[in-house]
Amino acid sequence: MRRRILYGLGLSLVLLSHAIGQGQLDLDRLDEKFAHQLQRELPGWKHERGKPMNGGTTLLIQYWSLSNRKIKIAISPQKSAEEARDRIQNFGRTMKEAVELSGFGDEAYSWGYEGSNIVFRRGKFVVFVSTYAEVESDPDARSLTPEQRNERQRSEVNRWSREFARQMAAAIDLP
């Protein structure tokens, strides 16, 4: 499971590493806009801003957590909507297990364990969402059968990936 998450994160960094920057101030404004939207719509989730591994300023990284649920979001502004579309379509062609989604931005794909990874485009932004749910740490986990824990794991990563992707797509359009 962790190997899949690491693979997805690595793949997202490759996909997002070609971003052309808007500048630090624009990314700061996006971070504030997204944080406000998600804190309003999903109260109780803790927000942290991450730093790109390469030290660049052309990628916005956010981490969200609630108990033992964790979400990583990476937002990459492109020069234009056409460039963002090309990047997403290239991703869809090269990622064999990607499943096309509707209702998440202009175009979207999911892959990984029960769709725990989602990448979508909204205008000139490419957004990557990755979810991890540590179901074994849930208060009632010991009372669940292995099948019930597996089912909860599947439903939680799918649920939160989709919810955060939906919220992020809506937040991009906010003033």
CORFEN-V509761 format. One record per pair of residues at least 24 apart in sequence whose C-alpha atoms are under 6 Angstrom apart, sorted by the first residue. I is the first residue (numbers start at 1). GAP is how many residues later the second one is. D is the distance in whole Angstrom. If there is no record, write none. Layout:
<<I/GAP/D> <I/GAP/D>>
This chain:
<<16/60/6> <19/57/6> <19/59/6> <20/58/5> <20/59/6> <21/37/4> <24/33/6> <34/137/6> <68/66/5> <69/63/6> <69/64/4> <70/61/6> <70/62/5> <71/59/6> <71/60/5> <72/57/6> <72/58/5> <73/55/6> <73/56/5> <74/53/6> <74/54/5> <75/51/6> <75/52/5> <76/49/6> <76/50/5> <77/47/6> <77/48/5> <78/46/5> <80/44/5> <81/42/5> <81/43/4> <84/40/5> <104/62/6> <105/64/5> <114/40/6> <114/44/6> <115/43/6> <116/41/5> <116/42/5> <116/45/6> <131/26/6> <131/30/6>>
